[in-house]
Amino acid sequence: MNRKRRTVATLLSLLTLTLTLAVSAWAAPGPLRIGSLIPKNSLYHQQLLEMGETWRAAQGDGAKFVVFTDGSQGGEAELARRMRIGQLQGALLSVVGLREIEPSISALQNLPLLFRSWDEVDHVREKMRPAMEKRFLDKGFVVLGWGDAGWVRFFSKAAAFGPEDFKGMKFFAWGSEPEQQAIMKSLGYTPVPLETADILPSIQTGMINVVPSTPYFALASQIYNTAPNMLEINWAPIVGAMVVTRKAWDEMSPAAQTALRAAGEKAGVEMRNKARKEVDEAVDAMKKRGLIVNKPSAAQLREWSELADKLYPRIRGTMVPADTFDEVFRHIKAYRAGQGK
């Protein structure tokens, strides 16, 4: 074989090796380890498992999709950290964890009493979604789907109706949100920073006596047994998203990427639809087991609205970036004008 033929043969061998390695990388990436705080066997867990089955079928033999539930990998700030260092490849997070990646996401959850309906939440999220997903991608994360988990309501040991009733009580607060704690203290409230796993033992021992929670989580975690009073007020929506690291995404085959994105979008829709329905179902289930639903009067509702109005200037530029804060209010104003409200 002359030199020219040997050179061609060598190049063909290198090309074959390169293609083989590329196919192998797509065919057998590392496992997708997904962290979350969701309860095992909950509707959210089932949706993640379905996503995993879809992805495995598209990725091929050897693909592994592992879901960690119940905060076994830590709180939401810790889940974000674990993704950054490669211990996890994805997570189902609420805004509490998502803001560790991209702070502007806080605008969808940290504006109390702003959203009057799920239609308003959906409208604002979809308006902001393209730019938001681009920001996440720039930070090294791919958003697969958006979900939510119901409205935050206040579960307390003692009955409470108006804002003044909660002063002197000790509130659960996310340990990763010092800005929120500072605002609460400035208004005369007492936040106690904890992780999700600490809520139940803390309320049982009296370390806290108020838990802002969705009804579904209060039922699943049995919080209502120790804090049997629920204030019927839609304080804020719990908004979340399923994300994977861009590194893990880039290691998937194109077919697996397409399948996972479609499955993520489908799961997000299912989570939203089921979670919203289960708010009322969870409240009904807890009422049968002793939950007391406290409905504020018209005067007390005005007091809550006045409190929210005091909170907004403090939230703008601290908990929510100022430009994003202003954008949300513009979208809400335009939506209500279009609805004749």
N, C-alpha and C positions, 0 to 999 in steps of 0.2 A: 504493500500500500504506500503510495507516494505521500509526500508531505501534505499536499493539498487535500487529499482524501482523508488523511489522519486528522487534519484541522476540522474538516466538515463533520467527521464522525464525533470528534470531541465536543463540538458545538451542539450537535444533535443530542449527545448524552447529557450535556449540561441543561439543555432546554427540557429534555424529558424529566430530569431530576427536579428542575424548578417547578414544572407543572405538577409533578407527583406530590411535592411538598405543599404546593398551594391547595391541591385537592384534599390532601390529608388534613391541612389546617382547617379547611371548611368542614370536612367530614367529622372531625373529632376535636372540637374546641374543648377548653376546660369546662367543668360543670358550671351551670348557672345557679348560684346560691343566692336566694332571695330572702331578705329579712323583712320583718313586719312586727307590729304590735297586735295584729288581729287575733282574735281567739281561734283556737283550733276548731275545725269543722264548721266555722261560721260561713255565711254566704260569701264573704270576701276570700276566705281560704279556698272555697270550692272554685271560685272564679280563677284564682291563681293556678290551681291544679289543672284546670281546663286549658289555660294558656300554656302550661308546661307540656301537656299532651300534644297540643297542636305544634308547638316548637320542636318537640322531639321527633315527631313524625316527619317534619320537613328537614330537620338537620341530619337525621339518619342514625344508624346503629351507634351505640356508645354515648349518645348525648344524654346528659343528666341534668335534671331540673329539680332543685331541692328548695323547699319553702320552710323557713323558720318562723314559727308563730309565737304568740304570747310574750313578745319582747325578750325571747331567749338570747338574742344577740345584743341586747341593750336598748336604751331609749332611742328616740328618733335622731337626736344629734349624734349619738354613737353609731347608728346605722349609716348615716352620711359619712362619718369618718372611716368606717370599715370599708365602704365602697371605694373611697379615695385610695386606700392602701392595698386594695385588691383582696381583702378577706371576704367581701361580698361582691357580687356582680350586679345586683339590683335590689330594689326595695319598693314596697308599697308604703308611701309616706303621706301624712297630712302636711299641712302648711308648716307645722312646727319643725318637721325635718327638712322639707323642701327649701325653707328659707335659709338653711345652712349652706345650700348650694347657690340659690339665687334669691336675694332678699326681696325683690319686687313682688314675689308670689304672695307675700303677706297681705297684699291688698284684697285678696279674695276671701280672707278669713278673719282678719283682725280689725274689722270695722263694725263694731256692735250696733245692732238695730238698723243698719243701713239697708239691707236687703229685705224686702217685704214678701217675696215669694221665690220659689225655685225658678220661675220663668226669668226673674231678674238676675239671679245667679248665673243661669245658663247664658243669658244674653251677654253679660259682662265677660264671662270666661271665654266665650267664643270670639268676642271682639278682640280680646287681648291674647288669645291663644297663639297665633303665629309668631308674634314677637317674643312671647314668653318662651316658647319651645326653642326658638333660635338662641335665646340667652342661655338656656340650659345646655344646648349643644355646644355653644362656645365655652362652657365650663366643663365639658367632657361628659355630658349625660344625655341620653336619648329618652324623650318622653314617649311612652307607648300608649297611654290612655289616661283619661281624667275621670275621677270618681268623686263621690262625696258620701258622708255617713250620717246625715241628718242635722237637725238644729241643736245647738248647745242650749241646755236648760240647767237650772241650778238645783242640785239635790242637796238637801241639808238635814241635819238632825232635828232642828227646831223649825217650826213653821215661820216663813218669812214672805212678805208680799211686796214691800217697797224697798228702794235702795237703802234707806236708813236702817231697816230691819237687819241688814247684813253687816252693818258696822259692829265690830266687836267679835264677829265670827272669823274663823281661820279658814282661808281659802286654799285649796290645792292650786298650785301654779307650776307651769313647766319650768324645770330647773334651767333650761337653756334660753329663757326669755327674761333677762334682767330688766329690760326696758319696761315690760309689762308690770313687773313687780314694783318698779319705781313709781310708775303712774298710779297703781293701786294704792300704794302707801301715801302718796301726795293727796289722795282723795279721802283718806281716812279708813282704808280697808287693810286687812292683814293677810298678805300672801305667804304661803309656806312652800318654798321650792322643793319639788320632789320629782321622781320619775314615775311613770305609769304603774310599774310593778309595786310601788310603795303606797298607792292610793288606799287599797282596802285595809291593810294593817294599820295605816295611819288614821283612818277614820274610825276604826274599831277601838284604837287606844286613845282617841281624843286629840291627837296631834293636829288634825284638821277636822272641821265639821261642816264644810261646804265643798262640793265637787261640781264644777262646771263640766257637764257630760252630755253626750247624746243619750236618748232613752235606750237605744239598742245596746250601747256599751254598758250602761247602768244595769240593764237586765242581765247581760252576759257575764258581767263581773260580780254581780250580786251586791253592788254598791247600795242599792235601794233598801236592802235589809237593815243596814245601819243608818242610812240617811233616807228615811221614808217620806220626806216632804219634797215635792217637785214644784218649782215655780213654773207656771205655764206661760212662758215668754220665749219667743224665738230670738235668742240673744245674738247668735251668729251661726253661719253654716260651717260645718267641718268639711273642707275641701281637700282632696288628695289627688295623687297621681302615682302611676307605676313608672319607674325609671330604671334603666340599665346603664352601666358605664359604656362610654363610647368604645373603650378598648374591647370589652366583651362583644359589643355589637359588631365591630370591625372583624372579629374572628369568626363570625357566623357566615354561612353560605348565603348568597343572595336569596335563595328560596326560603331559607330559615328566617332571614330578616323580614321578608314580605309576609310570611305566615305569622311571625310574632307581632308585627305591627298591626295586622288585621285582628289578631286575637286580642291584643291589648285594647284596641278601640272598642271591640265588641264587649270585652269584660268591663270597660269603663261605663258603657251604656247600661249594662246589666246591674252593675253595682249601684249606679245612680237610681235606676228605677226601683230596685228592690229595697234599697236603704230608705228611700223616701216613703215607701209603702209601710215599711216595718217600724217607722217612728210611731205611728198610731197603734200598730199591733203590739209593740213593746210596752207602750203605756197601758193599754188594756190588760195585758198579761200581768204587769206589776200591780195594777189596781186590784186585781183579783187576789193578790197576795199581800195586800196591806198598804200599797202606795197611796199617799194622800196628795191629790192634785190641788194646788193653791192657785186660784185665778186672781190676778190683780184687778183692782177696780179701775175705772176710767181715770180717776185722779192719780192713782199709783202708776198707771201706764204713762201719764204725762211726766211724772217724776223720772221714770226710766228714760224717756226721750230727752229730757233736760240733762240727765247724766251723760247720755251718749253725745249730746251736743258739746258738753264740756270736755269729753274725751277726745274728740276729733282733732282739735288743735295740738293736743299733746301727742297724739299718735302720728300725726303728719311729720315726717322727717326723722322720727325715732323708730317706731315699730314698722312703719310703712314709708318707703322713700317718697319724698314730696311729689315728684313728677308722676309716679304711679298712683298715688293718692288722688291727685287732681284728675288723672285720666279716668279712674273709676267713677268719680262723681260726674264727670262729663257724660260718660256712657249711661249712667243711671238717669240723669236729667233728660237726655235725648230719648231714652226708652220710654220714660213716663210721659213725655210730651207726645210721643207717637201713640201711646195708649190712651191719651186724653186724661191723664191723671195729674 
